[in-house]
Amino acid sequence: MQKLDWIVLSVTLLFIVIYGVYKTKGSKNVEDYILGNKQTPWWTVGLSVMATQASAITFLSTPGQAYHDGMGFVQFYFGLPIAMVVISMTFIPIYHRLKVFTAYEYLEQRFDLKTRSFTAILFLIQRGLGTGLTIYAPSIILSSILGWNLTLLNIIIGILVIIYTFAGGTKAVNVTQKQQMFIIMSGMFITFFLILHLLPNDMTFSNAMHIAGANDKMNILDFSVDPENRYTFWSGITGGFFLMLSYFGTDQSQVGRYLSGKSDRESQMGLIMNGFLKVPMQFFILLTGVMVFVFFQFNPVPLHFNPINKDAVEKSIYAEEYNSLEKQLAQLSEEKKEFNLLYIDHLNQNYDNPILRNKLISLSAKEKDLHEQAKEIIAKVDSKAETNDKDYVFIYFILNYLPSGLIGLLLAVILSAAMSSSASGLTALASTTAIDIYKRNIKTEKSEKHFVNATKYFTLLWGVIAILFACVGTLFENLIQLVNIVGSIFYGTVLGVFLVGFYIKYVKANAIFYGAVISQTTIFFIYYYAIHIYPTGQEKLGYLWLNFIGASLTIVLSLMLQTLSRSKQKITA
């Protein structure tokens, strides 16, 4: 990091915080603080929805995912556009008509207080954990690469978010997310085109795609029906659809974004905008990761991207064995560069040489084998070390190959994304705690000012909790990979409750409550025995299916319990 990088990083982050506080201070009532007085235009709603989902993990892990496994991860988002249409047609009109502050208010009107409280508590558990993850994930990676103190970094990110979220609530989140999305996408576009510029001079984008394709990085669609395959077309359309339907339709961190819209139509247009742009955005981020892979076909690639693991090995008795692998990789990189250049020459002559293509595949297989051997050495040094270095690929490229100034901008992108998703999480946690738990159970009448202050203090409380969780995050293994898994464990049950509420009027309060409790308990068992106890990549069930199972199980159980209740009533009568 040069002086210019520090200036760019500091100015960008301070601008976001100061701008957010300046534009939104002085909320007079709960509607203003939690819903931004319902004055948000559709395009701000759309950007805010996108920024809420696009956490720092998106911009750190997604390029690394593509670097290692190719473009297949984009299938995860295939159910999103369909979910946006369903939510726009069903969820939004109901929420706006009932004039709710949170999604869970609806459940008391449809069922009863215990159903509302149960779903609100499920939300608080998973979103509280998720908000801690959105702070911890970028912190652990940046501290590893830059040598920054992890705890201090967690506290800095958390405090920056708390300052403007505490001051302005939802309005502050909305106005800052516009700036954050501009910074994020500008940084990603600049990086993408700079990677193309850094490739050999006679190499076209088409050539780069051929090289990526020769290494199986461009396999976008997988129509396999094997439930053990994590990302397929079918898991994206089904499990992904249920995950997105639950996340955008029932998670207050997203519901709060479009409840602040000026009208039904403005909220609906914002969600449809997200439906149109989200898949292309993720495709572009993955493609950036593929371009990083192509870049390393012509430049030296590290044996392992996580510097902490490398340092641990170099201080161990396995240092010589590790250094031997590094020398083999250096020789292989030179050979790989030579054959890739030769392959490009043939492509420029409109000839896709199958012999050269097979040679490239063979060299990539040898390189992958060396990386696997390095992971085995790391595991010998520390059995608890996270040997998966996908999350470190993109930040390694940024720090080692981008020019001064742009490094600061890309770090600002990562931290802006962390702040954006964390701010949405805090406002959602605070509003749910204030409205669904505190206000609903308080016995005496209180003023609007009282509830505004209560929501602010809950924002501060949840901010501190998120920071504390992030600071103890090192006690847990594979934490960075848990973000979507955590959501999948809880979202299915919550979605099932809402779907029954919207579409199955036959089911009453007790049936849905006990059906949801049984469903959530069952999901815990399925997750533990089919996913948790198996190493990454060897699970018996892709976690996306938990969303479909949870929602379906909740619906079926509630119908069964309601039918049983009706039968008992008839017998008694």
C-alpha positions as CSV (number, residue, x, y, z in Angstrom):
1,M,0.0,0.0,0.0
2,Q,1.4,3.3,-1.1
3,K,0.5,6.8,0.2
4,L,-1.9,7.3,-2.7
5,D,-3.8,4.1,-1.8
6,W,-4.2,5.2,1.8
7,I,-5.6,8.6,0.6
8,V,-8.1,7.0,-1.8
9,L,-9.2,4.4,0.8
10,S,-9.6,6.9,3.6
11,V,-11.3,9.6,1.6
12,T,-13.8,7.1,0.0
13,L,-14.8,5.6,3.3
14,L,-15.0,8.9,5.2
15,F,-17.1,10.4,2.4
16,I,-19.7,7.6,2.7
17,V,-20.0,8.0,6.5
18,I,-20.1,11.9,6.5
19,Y,-22.5,12.0,3.6
20,G,-24.8,9.4,5.2
21,V,-25.0,11.4,8.5
22,Y,-25.4,14.8,6.8
23,K,-28.2,13.8,4.5
24,T,-30.3,11.9,7.0
25,K,-30.0,13.2,10.5
26,G,-33.0,14.2,12.6
27,S,-35.7,11.5,12.1
28,K,-38.9,12.7,13.8
29,N,-40.9,9.5,13.9
30,V,-40.7,5.7,13.6
31,E,-41.9,5.7,10.0
32,D,-39.2,8.2,9.0
33,Y,-36.4,6.3,10.8
34,I,-37.4,2.7,9.8
35,L,-39.0,3.3,6.4
36,G,-37.4,6.6,5.3
37,N,-40.8,8.2,5.4
38,K,-41.7,6.1,2.3
39,Q,-40.1,8.6,0.0
40,T,-37.5,6.3,-1.8
41,P,-37.7,6.3,-5.6
42,W,-37.6,3.0,-7.5
43,W,-34.1,3.2,-8.8
44,T,-32.7,3.9,-5.3
45,V,-34.8,0.9,-4.0
46,G,-33.2,-1.3,-6.7
47,L,-29.7,-0.2,-6.0
48,S,-30.2,-0.6,-2.2
49,V,-31.6,-4.1,-2.7
50,M,-28.6,-5.0,-4.8
51,A,-26.1,-3.4,-2.4
52,T,-27.6,-5.2,0.6
53,Q,-27.0,-8.6,-1.0
54,A,-23.6,-7.7,-2.5
55,S,-21.5,-8.1,0.6
56,A,-17.7,-7.9,0.7
57,I,-17.7,-11.7,0.5
58,T,-19.2,-11.3,-3.0
59,F,-16.2,-9.3,-4.2
60,L,-13.6,-11.4,-2.4
61,S,-14.9,-15.0,-2.8
62,T,-16.8,-14.9,-6.1
63,P,-13.7,-14.2,-8.3
64,G,-11.8,-16.9,-6.4
65,Q,-14.7,-19.3,-6.9
66,A,-14.5,-18.7,-10.7
67,Y,-10.7,-19.0,-10.6
68,H,-10.9,-22.5,-9.2
69,D,-14.2,-23.8,-10.4
70,G,-15.3,-21.7,-13.3
71,M,-18.6,-20.0,-14.1
72,G,-21.0,-22.6,-12.8
73,F,-21.6,-20.7,-9.6
74,V,-23.8,-18.3,-11.6
75,Q,-26.5,-21.0,-11.5
76,F,-27.0,-20.2,-7.8
77,Y,-28.8,-17.0,-9.0
78,F,-31.0,-18.5,-11.7
79,G,-34.1,-18.6,-9.4
80,L,-33.7,-14.9,-8.5
81,P,-35.6,-13.2,-11.4
82,I,-38.6,-15.6,-10.9
83,A,-38.6,-14.8,-7.1
84,M,-38.6,-11.1,-7.9
85,V,-41.8,-11.5,-10.0
86,V,-43.5,-13.5,-7.3
87,I,-42.6,-11.1,-4.6
88,S,-43.7,-8.1,-6.7
89,M,-47.1,-9.7,-7.5
90,T,-47.9,-11.1,-4.0
91,F,-45.7,-9.9,-1.1
92,I,-45.4,-6.2,-1.9
93,P,-49.1,-5.4,-2.3
94,I,-49.9,-7.1,1.0
95,Y,-47.1,-5.4,2.9
96,H,-48.1,-2.0,1.6
97,R,-51.8,-2.5,2.1
98,L,-51.3,-3.4,5.8
99,K,-48.8,-0.6,6.3
100,V,-46.4,-2.8,8.2
101,F,-43.0,-1.7,9.5
102,T,-41.6,-5.2,9.4
103,A,-42.6,-8.4,7.5
104,Y,-43.4,-10.2,10.7
105,E,-46.1,-7.8,11.7
106,Y,-48.2,-9.4,8.9
107,L,-48.0,-12.8,10.6
108,E,-49.7,-11.7,13.8
109,Q,-52.6,-10.2,11.7
110,R,-52.8,-13.5,9.7
111,F,-52.1,-16.0,12.6
112,D,-51.2,-14.9,16.1
113,L,-48.5,-13.4,18.3
114,K,-46.5,-16.6,19.0
115,T,-46.1,-17.2,15.2
116,R,-45.0,-13.6,14.7
117,S,-42.5,-13.9,17.6
118,F,-41.2,-17.3,16.5
119,T,-40.3,-16.1,12.9
120,A,-38.9,-12.8,14.2
121,I,-36.6,-14.7,16.6
122,L,-35.5,-17.0,13.8
123,F,-34.7,-14.0,11.7
124,L,-32.8,-12.3,14.6
125,I,-30.7,-15.4,15.1
126,Q,-29.6,-15.9,11.5
127,R,-29.3,-12.2,10.6
128,G,-27.4,-11.5,13.8
129,L,-25.0,-14.2,12.8
130,G,-24.9,-13.1,9.2
131,T,-24.1,-9.5,10.1
132,G,-21.2,-10.6,12.1
133,L,-20.0,-12.7,9.2
134,T,-20.2,-9.7,6.8
135,I,-17.8,-7.9,9.1
136,Y,-15.5,-10.8,9.9
137,A,-15.1,-12.3,6.4
138,P,-13.4,-9.3,4.8
139,S,-11.5,-8.5,8.0
140,I,-9.9,-12.0,8.2
141,I,-8.8,-11.8,4.6
142,L,-7.5,-8.3,4.6
143,S,-5.7,-8.8,7.9
144,S,-4.0,-11.9,6.5
145,I,-2.9,-10.2,3.3
146,L,-2.0,-6.7,4.7
147,G,-0.9,-7.7,8.1
148,W,-3.5,-5.4,9.8
149,N,-4.7,-6.3,13.2
150,L,-7.9,-8.4,12.9
151,T,-9.7,-7.2,16.0
152,L,-8.9,-3.5,15.1
153,L,-10.2,-4.0,11.6
154,N,-13.5,-5.6,12.8
155,I,-14.0,-2.7,15.2
156,I,-13.2,0.0,12.5
157,I,-15.7,-1.5,10.0
158,G,-18.3,-1.9,12.7
159,I,-18.0,1.6,14.1
160,L,-18.1,3.2,10.6
161,V,-21.4,1.4,9.9
162,I,-22.9,2.2,13.3
163,I,-22.2,6.0,13.0
164,Y,-24.4,6.7,10.0
165,T,-26.9,3.9,10.6
166,F,-27.5,5.1,14.1
167,A,-27.9,8.7,12.9
168,G,-30.2,8.2,9.9
169,G,-31.7,4.7,10.0
170,T,-33.1,3.3,6.7
171,K,-32.8,6.6,4.9
172,A,-29.0,6.7,5.7
173,V,-28.6,3.1,4.4
174,N,-30.5,3.9,1.2
175,V,-28.5,7.1,0.4
176,T,-25.1,5.6,1.2
177,Q,-25.8,2.5,-0.8
178,K,-26.1,4.5,-3.9
179,Q,-22.6,5.8,-3.4
180,Q,-21.3,2.4,-2.4
181,M,-22.8,0.7,-5.5
182,F,-21.2,3.3,-7.8
183,I,-17.8,2.8,-6.1
184,I,-18.1,-1.0,-6.2
185,M,-19.1,-1.3,-9.9
186,S,-16.6,1.4,-11.0
187,G,-13.8,-0.5,-9.2
188,M,-14.8,-3.9,-10.7
189,F,-15.1,-2.5,-14.3
190,I,-11.7,-0.8,-14.1
191,T,-10.1,-4.0,-12.7
192,F,-11.7,-6.1,-15.5
193,F,-10.4,-3.9,-18.3
194,L,-7.0,-3.6,-16.6
195,I,-6.7,-7.4,-16.6
196,L,-7.3,-7.5,-20.3
197,H,-4.6,-4.8,-20.7
198,L,-2.1,-6.8,-18.7
199,L,-2.5,-9.9,-21.0
200,P,0.0,-10.5,-23.8
201,N,-0.3,-7.8,-26.5
202,D,-1.5,-10.1,-29.3
203,M,-4.2,-11.6,-27.2
204,T,-7.8,-10.8,-27.8
205,F,-10.8,-11.3,-25.5
206,S,-11.9,-14.2,-27.7
207,N,-8.5,-15.8,-27.2
208,A,-8.8,-15.4,-23.5
209,M,-12.2,-17.2,-23.6
210,H,-10.7,-20.0,-25.6
211,I,-7.9,-20.5,-22.9
212,A,-10.5,-20.4,-20.2
213,G,-12.7,-22.9,-22.1
214,A,-9.8,-25.2,-22.6
215,N,-9.4,-25.3,-18.8
216,D,-13.1,-26.0,-18.2
217,K,-13.8,-22.5,-16.7
218,M,-16.6,-21.6,-19.1
219,N,-19.0,-24.5,-18.2
220,I,-21.9,-22.3,-17.2
221,L,-24.8,-24.9,-17.2
222,D,-24.9,-28.2,-15.4
223,F,-28.2,-30.2,-15.8
224,S,-27.1,-32.9,-13.5
225,V,-29.8,-34.2,-11.1
226,D,-27.3,-35.5,-8.5
227,P,-28.3,-33.9,-5.1
228,E,-24.6,-33.9,-4.0
229,N,-23.7,-31.4,-6.8
230,R,-23.8,-28.1,-5.0
231,Y,-24.5,-25.8,-8.0
232,T,-26.6,-27.1,-10.9
233,F,-29.3,-25.6,-13.1
234,W,-32.0,-27.5,-11.1
235,S,-30.7,-26.5,-7.6
236,G,-30.5,-22.9,-8.8
237,I,-34.1,-22.9,-10.2
238,T,-35.6,-24.7,-7.2
239,G,-33.4,-24.3,-4.1
240,G,-32.1,-21.0,-5.3
241,F,-35.6,-19.8,-6.1
242,F,-36.8,-20.7,-2.5
243,L,-33.7,-19.1,-1.0
244,M,-34.2,-15.9,-3.0
245,L,-38.0,-15.9,-2.3
246,S,-37.4,-16.2,1.4
247,Y,-34.4,-13.7,1.5
248,F,-36.0,-11.0,-0.5
249,G,-39.6,-11.7,0.6
250,T,-39.3,-12.3,4.4
251,D,-35.8,-11.1,5.5
252,Q,-36.3,-7.7,7.1
253,S,-32.9,-6.6,5.8
254,Q,-34.4,-6.7,2.3
255,V,-38.0,-6.1,3.0
256,G,-37.0,-2.9,4.8
257,R,-35.4,-1.7,1.5
258,Y,-38.5,-1.9,-0.6
259,L,-41.0,-1.0,2.2
260,S,-39.4,2.5,2.0
261,G,-40.5,2.9,-1.6
262,K,-42.9,5.7,-2.5
263,S,-45.6,3.3,-3.6
264,D,-46.3,-0.3,-4.5
265,R,-45.2,0.4,-8.1
266,E,-42.0,2.1,-7.0
267,S,-41.1,-0.9,-4.8
268,Q,-42.0,-3.4,-7.5
269,M,-40.0,-1.6,-10.1
270,G,-37.0,-1.6,-7.8
271,L,-37.2,-5.4,-7.3
272,I,-37.7,-6.0,-11.0
273,M,-34.6,-3.8,-11.6
274,N,-32.7,-6.2,-9.3
275,G,-34.1,-9.2,-11.1
276,F,-32.8,-7.8,-14.4
277,L,-29.4,-6.8,-13.2
278,K,-28.4,-9.2,-10.5
279,V,-27.6,-12.3,-12.7
280,P,-25.5,-10.2,-15.2
281,M,-23.7,-8.5,-12.3
282,Q,-22.7,-11.9,-10.8
283,F,-21.8,-13.2,-14.2
284,F,-19.5,-10.3,-14.7
285,I,-17.9,-10.7,-11.3
286,L,-17.3,-14.4,-12.0
287,L,-16.0,-13.5,-15.5
288,T,-13.5,-11.2,-13.7
289,G,-12.3,-14.2,-11.7
290,V,-11.9,-16.2,-14.9
291,M,-9.8,-13.4,-16.4
292,V,-7.6,-13.5,-13.3
293,F,-7.1,-17.3,-14.1
294,V,-6.2,-16.5,-17.7
295,F,-3.8,-13.8,-16.4
296,F,-2.0,-16.4,-14.3
297,Q,-1.5,-18.6,-17.3
298,F,1.2,-16.0,-18.4
299,N,2.5,-14.9,-15.0
300,P,3.9,-16.7,-12.0
301,V,1.2,-18.2,-9.7
302,P,1.8,-18.8,-6.0
303,L,1.6,-22.3,-4.7
304,H,-0.9,-21.1,-2.0
305,F,-2.7,-17.7,-1.9
306,N,-3.2,-17.4,1.9
307,P,0.1,-15.9,3.3
308,I,-0.6,-17.0,6.8
309,N,-0.6,-20.6,5.9
310,K,2.5,-20.1,3.8
311,D,4.4,-18.4,6.7
312,A,3.4,-21.3,9.0
313,V,4.8,-23.8,6.6
314,E,8.1,-21.9,6.1
315,K,8.6,-22.0,9.9
316,S,8.0,-25.7,10.1
317,I,9.9,-28.9,9.4
318,Y,8.1,-29.1,6.1
319,A,9.6,-25.9,4.7
320,E,12.0,-27.8,2.4
321,E,9.3,-30.0,1.0
322,Y,7.1,-26.9,0.4
323,N,10.0,-25.1,-1.3
324,S,10.5,-28.1,-3.6
325,L,6.9,-27.8,-4.7
326,E,7.3,-24.1,-5.4
327,K,10.3,-24.7,-7.6
328,Q,8.3,-27.4,-9.6
329,L,5.4,-24.9,-9.9
330,A,7.8,-22.2,-11.2
331,Q,9.1,-24.5,-13.9
332,L,5.6,-25.6,-14.8
333,S,4.5,-21.9,-15.0
334,E,7.2,-21.2,-17.6
335,E,6.2,-24.3,-19.6
336,K,2.5,-23.3,-19.4
337,K,3.2,-19.8,-20.6
338,E,5.1,-21.1,-23.6
339,F,2.3,-23.4,-24.7
340,N,-0.3,-20.8,-24.1
341,L,1.5,-18.3,-26.3
342,L,1.8,-21.0,-29.0
343,Y,-1.9,-21.7,-28.6
344,I,-2.7,-18.0,-29.1
345,D,-0.6,-18.0,-32.3
346,H,-2.8,-20.8,-33.7
347,L,-6.0,-19.1,-32.6
348,N,-4.9,-15.9,-34.4
349,Q,-4.6,-18.1,-37.5
350,N,-8.2,-19.3,-36.8
351,Y,-7.0,-22.8,-35.8
352,D,-8.0,-24.3,-32.5
353,N,-5.2,-26.9,-32.2
354,P,-6.5,-30.0,-30.3
355,I,-3.0,-31.2,-29.5
356,L,-2.1,-27.9,-27.8
357,R,-5.5,-27.8,-26.1
358,N,-4.9,-31.3,-24.6
359,K,-1.4,-30.2,-23.5
360,L,-2.8,-27.2,-21.7
361,I,-5.3,-29.4,-19.9
362,S,-2.5,-31.7,-18.9
363,L,-0.4,-28.8,-17.5
364,S,-3.3,-27.5,-15.6
365,A,-3.9,-30.9,-14.1
366,K,-0.3,-31.0,-13.0
367,E,-0.6,-27.5,-11.5
368,K,-3.7,-28.5,-9.6
369,D,-1.9,-31.5,-8.2
370,L,0.9,-29.3,-6.9
371,H,-1.6,-27.1,-5.2
372,E,-3.3,-30.1,-3.6
373,Q,0.1,-31.4,-2.3
374,A,0.7,-27.9,-0.8
375,K,-2.7,-28.1,1.0
376,E,-1.7,-31.5,2.4
377,I,1.5,-30.0,3.8
378,I,-0.4,-27.1,5.3
379,A,-2.8,-29.6,7.0
380,K,0.2,-31.4,8.5
381,V,1.5,-28.2,9.9
382,D,-1.9,-27.2,11.4
383,S,-4.8,-29.7,11.2
384,K,-7.2,-26.8,11.9
385,A,-5.9,-24.5,9.1
386,E,-8.3,-23.6,6.4
387,T,-6.5,-25.0,3.3
388,N,-9.1,-23.6,0.8
389,D,-7.5,-20.4,-0.5
390,K,-10.3,-19.3,-2.9
391,D,-11.1,-16.2,-0.9
392,Y,-7.5,-15.0,-1.2
393,V,-7.1,-15.2,-5.0
394,F,-8.6,-11.8,-5.9
395,I,-7.0,-9.8,-3.1
396,Y,-3.6,-11.3,-3.9
397,F,-4.0,-10.2,-7.6
398,I,-5.1,-6.7,-6.5
399,L,-2.1,-6.1,-4.2
400,N,0.5,-7.6,-6.4
401,Y,-0.4,-6.5,-9.9
402,L,-2.7,-3.4,-9.8
403,P,-1.1,0.1,-9.9
404,S,-1.0,2.4,-6.9
405,G,-4.3,4.3,-6.3
406,L,-6.3,1.5,-7.8
407,I,-5.3,-0.8,-4.9
408,G,-6.8,1.8,-2.5
409,L,-10.0,1.9,-4.7
410,L,-10.4,-1.9,-4.7
411,L,-9.9,-2.1,-1.0
412,A,-12.5,0.7,-0.7
413,V,-14.8,-1.5,-2.9
414,I,-14.4,-4.4,-0.5
415,L,-14.9,-2.4,2.7
416,S,-17.8,-0.4,1.1
417,A,-19.5,-3.7,0.3
418,A,-18.9,-4.9,3.9
419,M,-20.4,-1.6,5.3
420,S,-23.4,-1.7,2.9
421,S,-24.6,-5.2,3.8
422,S,-23.7,-4.7,7.5
423,A,-25.7,-1.5,7.6
424,S,-28.8,-3.2,6.1
425,G,-28.4,-6.0,8.6
426,L,-28.2,-3.6,11.6
427,T,-31.3,-1.6,10.6
428,A,-33.3,-4.8,10.0
429,L,-32.2,-6.3,13.4
430,A,-32.9,-3.0,15.2
431,S,-36.4,-2.5,13.6
432,T,-37.4,-6.1,14.2
433,T,-36.3,-6.0,17.8
434,A,-38.0,-2.6,18.4
435,I,-41.3,-3.3,16.6
436,D,-41.8,-7.1,16.8
437,I,-40.3,-7.7,20.3
438,Y,-40.1,-4.4,22.3
439,K,-43.1,-2.4,21.1
440,R,-45.4,-5.4,20.8
441,N,-44.8,-6.5,24.4
442,I,-44.5,-3.2,26.2
443,K,-47.5,-2.5,28.4
444,T,-47.6,1.3,28.6
445,E,-48.2,3.9,25.9
446,K,-45.0,5.6,24.6
447,S,-44.3,8.5,22.3
448,E,-43.0,8.3,18.7
449,K,-39.8,9.9,20.0
450,H,-39.4,7.1,22.5
451,F,-39.6,4.4,19.8
452,V,-37.2,6.3,17.5
453,N,-34.7,6.4,20.3
454,A,-35.3,2.7,21.2
455,T,-34.7,1.7,17.6
456,K,-31.5,3.8,17.6
457,Y,-30.2,2.1,20.8
458,F,-31.1,-1.3,19.4
459,T,-29.0,-0.4,16.3
460,L,-26.1,0.4,18.6
461,L,-26.7,-2.8,20.6
462,W,-26.8,-5.1,17.5
463,G,-23.7,-3.2,16.1
464,V,-21.8,-4.1,19.2
465,I,-23.0,-7.7,19.1
466,A,-22.0,-8.0,15.4
467,I,-18.5,-6.6,16.2
468,L,-18.1,-9.0,19.2
469,F,-19.1,-11.9,17.1
470,A,-16.7,-10.9,14.4
471,C,-13.9,-10.6,17.0
472,V,-14.4,-14.1,18.2
473,G,-14.9,-15.5,14.7
474,T,-11.5,-17.1,14.7
475,L,-12.9,-19.7,17.2
476,F,-14.9,-21.2,14.3
477,E,-13.7,-23.1,11.3
478,N,-14.7,-22.4,7.7
479,L,-16.7,-19.3,8.9
480,I,-16.4,-17.4,5.6
481,Q,-18.1,-20.2,3.7
482,L,-21.1,-20.3,6.1
483,V,-23.0,-17.2,4.9
484,N,-25.4,-18.8,2.4
485,I,-25.5,-22.0,4.5
486,V,-26.7,-20.1,7.6
487,G,-29.4,-18.5,5.5
488,S,-30.5,-21.8,4.0
489,I,-30.9,-23.4,7.4
490,F,-33.5,-20.8,8.5
491,Y,-35.0,-19.3,5.4
492,G,-37.0,-22.4,4.3
493,T,-39.1,-22.6,7.4
494,V,-39.8,-18.8,7.5
495,L,-40.7,-18.8,3.9
496,G,-43.1,-21.7,4.4
497,V,-44.9,-19.7,7.2
498,F,-45.4,-16.8,4.8
499,L,-46.5,-18.9,1.9
500,V,-49.1,-20.6,4.0
501,G,-50.2,-17.1,5.2
502,F,-50.5,-15.7,1.7
503,Y,-52.0,-18.7,-0.2
504,I,-53.6,-21.2,2.2
505,K,-56.4,-19.6,4.2
506,Y,-57.5,-23.0,5.5
507,V,-54.5,-23.2,7.9
508,K,-54.9,-21.5,11.3
509,A,-52.4,-20.3,13.9
510,N,-51.7,-23.4,16.0
511,A,-51.2,-25.6,12.9
512,I,-48.6,-23.2,11.3
513,F,-46.8,-22.6,14.5
514,Y,-46.2,-26.2,15.5
515,G,-45.6,-27.1,11.8
516,A,-42.9,-24.5,11.6
517,V,-41.3,-25.6,14.9
518,I,-41.2,-29.3,13.8
519,S,-39.9,-28.2,10.3
520,Q,-37.1,-26.1,11.7
521,T,-36.0,-28.9,14.1
522,T,-36.0,-31.3,11.2
523,I,-33.8,-29.0,9.1
524,F,-31.3,-28.8,11.9
525,F,-31.0,-32.6,11.9
526,I,-30.8,-32.8,8.1
527,Y,-28.1,-30.2,8.0
528,Y,-26.1,-31.9,10.7
529,Y,-26.3,-35.5,9.3
530,A,-26.2,-34.7,5.6
531,I,-23.9,-31.6,5.4
532,H,-22.1,-30.6,8.5
533,I,-20.4,-33.9,9.4
534,Y,-18.9,-34.2,5.9
535,P,-15.8,-32.3,4.5
536,T,-16.4,-29.5,2.0
537,G,-17.3,-31.0,-1.4
538,Q,-18.3,-34.4,0.0
539,E,-21.7,-33.4,1.5
540,K,-24.6,-35.8,0.8
541,L,-26.9,-32.9,0.1
542,G,-26.3,-29.5,-1.5
543,Y,-27.2,-26.9,1.1
544,L,-29.5,-25.0,-1.4
545,W,-32.0,-27.9,-1.1
546,L,-32.5,-27.0,2.6
547,N,-34.6,-24.0,1.4
548,F,-36.9,-26.2,-0.7
549,I,-37.2,-28.9,2.0
550,G,-37.8,-26.4,4.8
551,A,-40.5,-24.5,3.0
552,S,-42.2,-27.6,1.7
553,L,-42.1,-29.4,5.0
554,T,-43.6,-26.4,6.8
555,I,-46.5,-26.2,4.3
556,V,-47.2,-30.0,4.4
557,L,-47.0,-30.3,8.2
558,S,-49.3,-27.3,8.7
559,L,-51.8,-28.8,6.4
560,M,-51.6,-32.1,8.2
561,L,-51.9,-30.6,11.6
562,Q,-54.8,-28.4,10.5
563,T,-56.6,-31.3,9.0
564,L,-56.0,-33.4,12.2
565,S,-57.4,-30.5,14.3
566,R,-60.5,-30.2,12.2
567,S,-61.1,-34.0,12.5
568,K,-60.8,-33.9,16.3
569,Q,-63.2,-31.0,16.4
570,K,-65.8,-33.0,14.3
571,I,-65.3,-36.1,16.5
572,T,-65.8,-34.0,19.7
573,A,-68.9,-32.3,18.2
